[in-house]
Amino acid sequence: MNIAVILAGGSGTRLGNSMPKQFLKIAGKAIIEHTIDVFENNDQIDEIVIVSKSDYLSTIEQLIVKNKYQKVKKILQGGKERYHSSLAAIEAYNNIDCNLIFHDSVRPLVNNRIIDDCIQALQNYDAVDVAIQATDTIVKVNQQDCITDIPLRSELRNGQTPQCFKREVIQKAYEIALADPDFTTTDDCNVIKKYLPNTPIYVVKGEIFNMKVTYLEDLFLIDKLFQLKTTAGSSLSLTKDTIETIPNKVMVVFGGSYGIGKEIVDLARKLGAIVYSYSRSENGVDISNEESVRKALAEVKERNGRIDYVISSAGILVKEALFSMSYSDIISSININLLGSFIVAKESHQYLTETSGSLLFYTSSSYTKGRMMYSVYSATKAAIVNLVQALSEEWFDDYVRVNCINPERTKTPMRIKNFGHEPEDTLLDPVNVAIASLNALVSKQTGDIIDVRK
């Protein structure tokens, strides 16, 4: 068994906040919620145990109930020191053959690659750490703040978490450590190194963004990192959940007459979904007109009694410098790409609330940085990402999921119109984007930007 131990005993004093930092909100959720989400959704994690101070055990319980976490099996009370929290988890799994994967609750940007690499390493090692190459020169000083040594930077790493162990190994190390009257530590791997010196500790490569929230400045930085955070989307195959869930679901696709939207319509129908496609060219539905969208959704609800999924794939790209763009093109781009998204979201909310449904939008790599010749397009795609992240928080208690697909360059009529015919092997097949889109619709995730790559 692989047990994720989320250490949530921090007090937040260095952050200058009365509320412990793990409960502060970033990108719509408490930091600890983001952290739990990663382990909850990792296929190799069997259970999650959370260790917290006694004052916040009920707060943790409320978060578990709200998020309907399935893997959280234990909530343990920690102690004054960090190692007391580690010991609480070790003792909770006494005599159980398992791996313990300790992770800071305030490192919410840990990803599946790191976790999977740690679990893989545990097949050959009893102790595993995560670290990144040190980029700054490290100096060692004495009490007078004078340099006594400058270690080789190539041999230095900045430690992160998770730190992972065979349960019996870390338990043995602590048994020896606790018999030492001078024992003190803030790091579980250091306990192994000091008290089981013959046990190798393998280091998995971490990520720069797997940072820990410690100071106030970290909140601003990590908030921006969350804005740019993407989740890898499967562009190869439909998941088992998708194949089993999509049949007989009622789906509305705005922009379903061509490109990615049409591929979604065709694929969903093959899987047995009840799909309604709307666009200006197909049936005169204009997503920048609230009455047009309202009427279309009402018709679907009247015919079927419900709406499970809404997709807004309609969009236009005018590749032109701003100074030469006509105001009509500017207004049209904003109306379709942005205003239309607001309208689709607002008009869909009541129906998706009834079914605990899912809403899906589309952005572009242009959202991360405004580019010459793409000023209006880039601005609207950045706004879509902010809209998705905001709505995922607003609609969380309604159990409505809101996500966004971020496909790389895809072979669509809009792409061909603006760039001409490009080598086939450089473009993403829109069918793969459709597959990733349906997988996202049925998933539990919300507020995510899902990358689709070749």
C-alpha positions as CSV (number, residue, x, y, z in Angstrom):
1,M,0.0,0.0,0.0
2,N,1.1,3.6,-0.7
3,I,0.0,5.9,2.1
4,A,0.2,9.7,1.5
5,V,0.8,11.4,4.8
6,I,-0.1,15.1,4.5
7,L,1.6,17.1,7.3
8,A,-0.7,20.0,8.2
9,G,0.6,21.1,11.6
10,G,1.9,24.5,10.6
11,S,0.9,27.6,12.5
12,G,1.4,30.3,9.9
13,T,3.5,32.6,12.3
14,R,6.2,33.3,9.7
15,L,3.4,34.3,7.3
16,G,2.2,36.9,9.8
17,N,-1.4,35.5,9.7
18,S,-3.6,34.3,12.5
19,M,-5.0,31.5,10.3
20,P,-2.6,28.6,9.6
21,K,-1.2,29.0,6.1
22,Q,-2.6,25.6,4.9
23,F,-6.1,27.0,5.2
24,L,-5.5,30.2,3.3
25,K,-7.2,30.3,-0.2
26,I,-5.3,30.3,-3.5
27,A,-7.1,29.8,-6.8
28,G,-10.4,29.3,-5.2
29,K,-9.5,26.6,-2.6
30,A,-7.6,26.3,0.6
31,I,-4.0,25.4,0.0
32,I,-4.4,22.1,1.7
33,E,-7.4,21.2,-0.6
34,H,-5.1,21.6,-3.6
35,T,-2.6,19.4,-2.0
36,I,-5.1,16.7,-1.1
37,D,-6.5,16.8,-4.6
38,V,-3.2,15.8,-6.2
39,F,-2.9,12.7,-4.0
40,E,-6.7,11.9,-4.2
41,N,-6.4,11.8,-8.0
42,N,-3.1,9.8,-8.2
43,D,-3.8,6.2,-9.2
44,Q,-1.0,4.8,-7.2
45,I,-2.0,6.3,-3.8
46,D,-4.2,3.9,-1.8
47,E,-4.9,6.0,1.3
48,I,-4.4,9.5,2.6
49,V,-3.8,10.4,6.2
50,I,-3.8,14.0,7.4
51,V,-2.0,15.1,10.5
52,S,-3.0,18.4,12.1
53,K,-3.0,20.3,15.3
54,S,-6.0,19.5,17.6
55,D,-7.5,23.0,17.1
56,Y,-8.0,22.3,13.4
57,L,-9.2,18.7,13.3
58,S,-12.8,19.8,12.8
59,T,-11.8,22.1,10.0
60,I,-10.1,19.2,8.2
61,E,-13.2,17.1,8.7
62,Q,-15.3,19.8,7.1
63,L,-13.0,20.0,4.1
64,I,-13.1,16.2,3.6
65,V,-16.9,16.2,3.7
66,K,-17.2,19.2,1.3
67,N,-14.9,17.7,-1.2
68,K,-16.1,14.1,-0.8
69,Y,-12.6,12.8,-0.6
70,Q,-12.6,9.0,-0.9
71,K,-9.0,8.2,0.0
72,V,-8.8,10.1,3.3
73,K,-9.0,7.4,5.9
74,K,-7.4,8.9,9.0
75,I,-7.2,12.4,10.6
76,L,-4.5,12.3,13.2
77,Q,-3.5,14.8,15.9
78,G,0.1,15.9,15.7
79,G,2.3,17.5,18.3
80,K,4.5,20.5,19.0
81,E,7.4,19.5,16.6
82,R,7.2,18.4,13.0
83,Y,8.6,14.9,13.8
84,H,5.7,14.4,16.2
85,S,3.3,14.5,13.2
86,S,5.5,12.0,11.3
87,L,5.5,9.7,14.4
88,A,1.7,9.9,14.6
89,A,1.4,8.5,11.1
90,I,4.1,5.9,11.6
91,E,2.3,4.6,14.7
92,A,-1.1,4.6,13.0
93,Y,0.3,2.1,10.5
94,N,2.3,0.0,12.9
95,N,2.8,-3.6,11.6
96,I,1.2,-2.7,8.3
97,D,3.3,-3.4,5.2
98,C,3.2,-0.1,3.4
99,N,5.1,2.9,2.0
100,L,4.7,6.2,3.8
101,I,4.8,9.2,1.6
102,F,5.2,12.4,3.7
103,H,4.3,15.7,2.1
104,D,3.9,19.2,3.3
105,S,0.4,20.4,3.1
106,V,1.6,23.8,1.9
107,R,3.3,22.4,-1.3
108,P,0.1,22.3,-3.4
109,L,1.9,22.2,-6.8
110,V,3.4,18.8,-6.4
111,N,2.5,16.7,-9.5
112,N,1.9,13.1,-10.5
113,R,5.3,12.8,-12.1
114,I,7.0,13.5,-8.8
115,I,4.8,11.2,-6.9
116,D,5.0,8.4,-9.5
117,D,8.8,8.7,-9.6
118,C,9.0,8.4,-5.8
119,I,6.8,5.3,-5.7
120,Q,8.9,3.8,-8.5
121,A,12.1,4.5,-6.6
122,L,10.7,2.8,-3.5
123,Q,10.9,-0.5,-5.4
124,N,14.7,-0.3,-5.1
125,Y,15.4,1.9,-2.1
126,D,14.1,2.1,1.4
127,A,14.2,5.9,1.6
128,V,13.5,8.5,-1.1
129,D,13.8,12.3,-1.0
130,V,12.9,14.9,-3.6
131,A,15.2,17.8,-4.5
132,I,16.2,20.2,-7.2
133,Q,19.6,21.5,-8.3
134,A,20.8,24.5,-6.3
135,T,21.0,27.5,-8.5
136,D,22.6,30.0,-6.1
137,T,26.0,29.7,-4.6
138,I,25.7,28.4,-1.0
139,V,28.0,29.9,1.6
140,K,28.6,28.6,5.1
141,V,29.3,31.2,7.8
142,N,30.3,31.3,11.5
143,Q,28.7,33.1,14.3
144,Q,30.4,36.3,13.2
145,D,28.8,36.0,9.8
146,C,32.1,35.4,8.1
147,I,32.4,32.7,5.4
148,T,34.0,29.5,6.5
149,D,33.2,27.4,3.4
150,I,31.7,27.6,-0.1
151,P,30.6,24.1,-1.0
152,L,30.6,23.0,-4.7
153,R,27.2,24.0,-6.1
154,S,27.1,20.9,-8.4
155,E,26.9,18.8,-5.3
156,L,24.1,20.7,-3.6
157,R,20.3,20.3,-3.9
158,N,17.4,22.2,-2.5
159,G,15.2,19.7,-0.6
160,Q,11.5,19.4,-1.2
161,T,8.8,16.9,-0.4
162,P,7.5,14.2,-0.7
163,Q,9.9,12.2,1.4
164,C,9.1,8.5,1.1
165,F,10.0,5.4,3.2
166,K,9.3,1.8,3.7
167,R,7.2,2.0,6.9
168,E,9.4,-0.5,8.9
169,V,12.6,1.4,7.9
170,I,11.5,4.9,9.1
171,Q,9.9,3.4,12.2
172,K,13.2,1.7,13.1
173,A,15.1,5.0,12.5
174,Y,12.8,6.8,14.9
175,E,13.0,4.1,17.5
176,I,16.8,4.6,17.6
177,A,16.5,8.4,17.4
178,L,14.1,8.6,20.3
179,A,16.6,6.8,22.5
180,D,19.1,9.6,21.9
181,P,18.7,12.3,24.6
182,D,20.0,14.9,22.2
183,F,17.7,14.0,19.3
184,T,16.2,16.9,17.3
185,T,15.2,17.1,13.7
186,T,13.0,18.9,11.2
187,D,13.5,16.4,8.4
188,D,12.6,12.7,8.2
189,C,15.3,11.9,5.7
190,N,17.9,13.3,8.2
191,V,16.6,10.8,10.8
192,I,17.4,8.0,8.4
193,K,20.8,9.5,7.5
194,K,21.9,10.0,11.2
195,Y,20.5,6.8,12.8
196,L,20.5,4.3,9.9
197,P,23.7,5.6,8.1
198,N,24.0,2.5,5.9
199,T,20.6,3.1,4.3
200,P,20.9,4.8,1.0
201,I,18.6,7.7,0.4
202,Y,17.7,8.1,-3.3
203,V,16.9,11.6,-4.6
204,V,14.1,12.0,-7.1
205,K,14.2,15.1,-9.3
206,G,11.7,17.7,-8.1
207,E,10.3,20.8,-9.8
208,I,11.0,24.5,-9.3
209,F,7.3,25.1,-9.0
210,N,6.9,22.5,-6.2
211,M,7.5,25.3,-3.7
212,K,6.5,25.6,-0.1
213,V,4.3,28.5,1.1
214,T,6.3,30.0,4.0
215,Y,6.3,33.8,3.7
216,L,3.8,36.4,2.5
217,E,5.6,36.8,-0.8
218,D,5.2,33.1,-1.5
219,L,1.4,33.6,-1.6
220,F,1.6,36.1,-4.5
221,L,4.0,33.9,-6.4
222,I,2.2,30.7,-6.0
223,D,-1.1,32.4,-6.9
224,K,0.4,33.3,-10.2
225,L,1.8,29.8,-10.7
226,F,-1.7,28.4,-10.2
227,Q,-3.0,30.7,-12.9
228,L,-0.4,29.2,-15.3
229,K,-0.8,25.7,-14.0
230,T,-2.0,23.1,-16.5
231,T,-2.9,19.5,-16.2
232,A,-1.9,17.0,-18.7
233,G,-4.9,15.7,-20.7
234,S,-5.1,12.4,-22.3
235,S,-5.1,12.9,-26.1
236,L,-4.8,9.2,-26.9
237,S,-7.8,7.3,-25.6
238,L,-11.1,7.6,-23.8
239,T,-11.0,6.7,-20.2
240,K,-13.1,3.8,-18.8
241,D,-15.2,6.4,-16.9
242,T,-15.9,8.4,-20.1
243,I,-17.0,5.3,-22.0
244,E,-19.3,4.3,-19.1
245,T,-20.7,7.7,-18.2
246,I,-21.3,9.5,-21.6
247,P,-24.1,7.2,-22.9
248,N,-27.6,8.8,-22.6
249,K,-26.1,12.1,-21.1
250,V,-27.6,15.2,-22.6
251,M,-24.9,17.5,-24.0
252,V,-25.1,20.9,-25.6
253,V,-22.2,22.0,-27.8
254,F,-22.0,25.7,-28.9
255,G,-19.8,25.9,-31.9
256,G,-20.4,22.3,-32.9
257,S,-20.6,22.8,-36.7
258,Y,-16.9,22.6,-37.5
259,G,-13.4,22.1,-36.0
260,I,-13.0,20.7,-32.5
261,G,-16.7,21.3,-31.7
262,K,-17.8,19.0,-34.6
263,E,-15.4,16.3,-33.6
264,I,-16.9,16.4,-30.0
265,V,-20.4,16.2,-31.4
266,D,-19.6,13.2,-33.6
267,L,-17.6,11.3,-30.9
268,A,-20.2,11.9,-28.2
269,R,-23.0,10.6,-30.5
270,K,-21.0,7.5,-31.3
271,L,-20.7,6.9,-27.5
272,G,-24.5,7.2,-27.1
273,A,-24.9,10.7,-25.8
274,I,-27.8,12.9,-26.7
275,V,-26.1,15.8,-28.4
276,Y,-27.4,19.2,-29.5
277,S,-25.1,21.3,-31.7
278,Y,-25.6,25.0,-32.1
279,S,-23.8,27.6,-34.1
280,R,-24.5,30.7,-36.3
281,S,-24.0,28.8,-39.5
282,E,-25.9,25.7,-38.5
283,N,-29.1,27.0,-36.8
284,G,-28.5,30.7,-36.3
285,V,-27.6,30.5,-32.6
286,D,-25.2,33.3,-31.7
287,I,-23.5,32.9,-28.3
288,S,-22.9,36.6,-28.0
289,N,-26.7,37.0,-27.8
290,E,-28.1,36.0,-24.5
291,E,-31.7,35.5,-25.8
292,S,-30.3,33.1,-28.5
293,V,-28.4,31.0,-25.9
294,R,-31.3,31.1,-23.4
295,K,-33.7,29.8,-26.0
296,A,-31.5,27.0,-27.2
297,L,-30.9,25.7,-23.7
298,A,-34.5,26.0,-22.8
299,E,-35.5,23.9,-25.8
300,V,-33.0,21.1,-24.9
301,K,-34.3,21.1,-21.3
302,E,-37.9,20.9,-22.5
303,R,-37.2,18.0,-24.8
304,N,-35.1,16.0,-22.4
305,G,-35.9,17.2,-18.9
306,R,-32.2,17.9,-18.1
307,I,-28.8,19.1,-19.4
308,D,-25.7,17.3,-18.1
309,Y,-22.9,19.0,-20.1
310,V,-22.4,22.3,-21.8
311,I,-19.4,22.9,-24.1
312,S,-18.5,26.3,-25.6
313,S,-16.0,25.8,-28.4
314,A,-17.1,28.7,-30.6
315,G,-14.3,31.2,-31.2
316,I,-12.7,33.4,-33.9
317,L,-9.1,34.4,-34.6
318,V,-8.2,37.6,-36.5
319,K,-4.4,37.5,-36.9
320,E,-3.7,41.2,-37.4
321,A,-1.9,44.0,-35.7
322,L,-4.2,46.1,-33.5
323,F,-3.5,49.4,-35.3
324,S,-4.9,48.0,-38.6
325,M,-7.8,46.0,-37.1
326,S,-11.2,47.4,-37.7
327,Y,-13.4,48.1,-34.7
328,S,-15.9,45.7,-36.0
329,D,-13.4,42.9,-36.0
330,I,-12.3,43.8,-32.5
331,I,-15.8,43.9,-31.2
332,S,-16.7,40.7,-33.0
333,S,-13.7,38.9,-31.5
334,I,-14.5,40.1,-28.0
335,N,-18.2,39.2,-28.4
336,I,-17.6,35.7,-29.6
337,N,-14.5,34.7,-27.6
338,L,-15.3,36.4,-24.3
339,L,-18.8,37.8,-24.0
340,G,-20.2,34.6,-25.5
341,S,-18.4,32.6,-22.8
342,F,-20.0,34.7,-20.0
343,I,-23.4,34.3,-21.6
344,V,-23.1,30.5,-22.0
345,A,-21.9,30.2,-18.4
346,K,-24.6,32.4,-16.9
347,E,-27.4,30.8,-18.9
348,S,-26.2,27.2,-18.3
349,H,-25.8,27.5,-14.5
350,Q,-29.4,26.7,-13.5
351,Y,-29.4,23.5,-15.7
352,L,-26.0,22.2,-14.6
353,T,-26.9,22.8,-11.0
354,E,-29.8,20.5,-11.3
355,T,-27.6,17.7,-12.7
356,S,-24.3,18.4,-10.9
357,G,-23.1,18.8,-14.5
358,S,-20.0,20.1,-16.2
359,L,-19.1,23.2,-18.2
360,L,-16.1,23.2,-20.6
361,F,-14.3,26.1,-22.3
362,Y,-11.3,26.4,-24.6
363,T,-8.2,28.6,-24.3
364,S,-4.9,28.8,-26.2
365,S,-1.2,28.8,-25.4
366,S,-1.6,32.6,-26.2
367,Y,-3.2,33.0,-22.8
368,T,0.1,32.9,-21.0
369,K,1.7,35.8,-22.9
370,G,0.3,38.4,-25.2
371,R,1.8,38.1,-28.7
372,M,2.3,40.4,-31.6
373,M,-0.5,40.1,-34.1
374,Y,-2.6,38.3,-31.5
375,S,-3.5,41.1,-29.1
376,V,-7.2,40.7,-29.0
377,Y,-7.2,36.9,-29.3
378,S,-4.5,36.6,-26.5
379,A,-6.5,38.9,-24.2
380,T,-9.7,37.0,-24.6
381,K,-8.0,33.6,-24.1
382,A,-6.4,34.9,-20.9
383,A,-9.8,36.1,-19.7
384,I,-11.3,32.6,-20.3
385,V,-8.7,31.1,-17.9
386,N,-9.6,33.6,-15.2
387,L,-13.3,33.0,-15.8
388,V,-12.9,29.2,-15.4
389,Q,-10.9,29.5,-12.2
390,A,-13.4,32.0,-10.8
391,L,-16.5,30.0,-11.7
392,S,-15.0,26.8,-10.3
393,E,-15.0,28.5,-6.9
394,E,-18.3,30.2,-7.3
395,W,-20.1,27.0,-8.4
396,F,-18.2,24.5,-6.1
397,D,-21.0,24.2,-3.6
398,D,-23.4,23.6,-6.5
399,Y,-21.3,20.6,-7.5
400,V,-20.9,22.1,-11.0
401,R,-17.4,21.5,-12.5
402,V,-15.9,24.1,-14.8
403,N,-12.7,23.3,-16.8
404,C,-10.8,24.6,-19.8
405,I,-9.0,22.7,-22.6
406,N,-5.7,24.2,-23.8
407,P,-4.9,22.4,-27.1
408,E,-1.6,23.0,-28.9
409,R,-1.8,24.0,-32.6
410,T,-4.7,22.0,-34.0
411,K,-5.8,21.3,-37.6
412,T,-9.1,23.2,-37.8
413,P,-10.7,25.4,-40.4
414,M,-9.9,28.5,-38.3
415,R,-6.2,27.4,-38.2
416,I,-6.0,26.8,-42.0
417,K,-7.7,30.1,-42.7
418,N,-5.1,32.1,-40.7
419,F,-2.0,30.0,-41.4
420,G,-2.6,28.1,-44.6
421,H,-1.7,24.5,-45.1
422,E,1.0,23.3,-42.6
423,P,2.8,20.0,-42.4
424,E,0.4,17.4,-41.0
425,D,2.9,16.1,-38.4
426,T,3.2,19.5,-36.8
427,L,-0.5,19.8,-35.9
428,L,-2.7,18.1,-33.4
429,D,-5.6,16.0,-34.7
430,P,-8.9,17.6,-33.5
431,V,-10.2,14.1,-32.7
432,N,-7.6,13.9,-29.9
433,V,-8.8,17.2,-28.5
434,A,-12.4,15.8,-28.6
435,I,-11.2,12.7,-26.7
436,A,-9.5,14.9,-24.0
437,S,-12.7,17.1,-23.9
438,L,-15.0,14.2,-23.1
439,N,-12.6,12.8,-20.5
440,A,-12.6,16.2,-18.8
441,L,-16.3,16.5,-18.8
442,V,-16.8,13.3,-16.8
443,S,-13.8,13.8,-14.5
444,K,-14.0,15.1,-10.9
445,Q,-11.6,17.9,-11.5
446,T,-12.7,21.6,-11.6
447,G,-10.9,24.8,-12.2
448,D,-8.2,23.1,-14.2
449,I,-6.5,24.1,-17.5
450,I,-6.0,20.9,-19.3
451,D,-3.2,20.7,-21.8
452,V,-3.6,18.5,-24.9
453,R,-0.4,17.8,-26.7
454,K,0.8,15.6,-29.6
